[in-house]
Amino acid sequence: MRGFYGYRRYIPRRTLIKWMVFTVLTALLLLLIIGAGQMRTILTRLATTRVSSTVNRLVSETVNDAVEKGTFQYDRMISFEKDNNGAITAVKSNMTEFNRLQAEILKDILSKVSEVSTKDLSIPVGTLTGTSLLAGRGPGIKVRMQSVGSSTAMLENEFTSAGINQTKHRILLKVDVSVSILLPGFATATKVSNAITVAETIIVGDVPDSYTYFHSGDAMDEIAKDRVLNEN
């Protein structure tokens, strides 16, 4: 006779431990699955920010170095037509020089981008938590940056008033660098744009009647790309 209360089935300790471990692992897996989406969003944002900051720095350094070396010489890029009284009537651009400079600066920028190591772009795990106390702590998650073929460098002009009978003429270099970002388990992409003044002058007198509009379009982009590819 077993009595009124019956008896309890004996569960081996080893089996109990296995079930506990299984339960804990299942719970952790569920937490990882739930947090994966949020973590991926955070990692993508941080990686994009880090890559954009790096590319901006490289572009600025490359262009500034070129300006300091005298690569962009205004009188080699621009010429003026004047009337009998010496007044400027037209502004003309040297398209051959523009094409050369665009290809050269783009080649230098892409070369520097390709030299960036994953160590320079690693993101500490603690930063992903969003907690200031853990920011910058823990092992780094490697971020690999690869440039793609849609990067362009374009020279454009800008005329603005600089006072009475004075016009400021600036030559802007607009650089768009498209990069793919490789992260653990997935990839993303971003485009970094910069506009930097590489040369300028003050035109004294009336605004010229005409000027060559040298916004570098698709044809010039292709010339720059072809030159970069052929020189690599």
Salt bridges, closest charged atoms under 4 A:
GLU61 OE2 - ARG57 NH1 3.53
ASP65 OD2 - LYS112 NZ 3.76
GLU81 OE2 - LYS92 NZ 2.47
GLU97 OE1 - ARG76 NH2 3.66
GLU97 OE2 - ARG100 NH2 2.76
GLU104 OE1 - ARG100 NH1 2.78
GLU156 OE1 - LYS174 NZ 3.15
GLU156 OE2 - HIS215 NE2 2.91
GLU158 OE1 - ARG170 NH2 2.39
GLU222 OE2 - LYS225 NZ 3.73
GLU231 OE2 - ARG227 NE 2.78
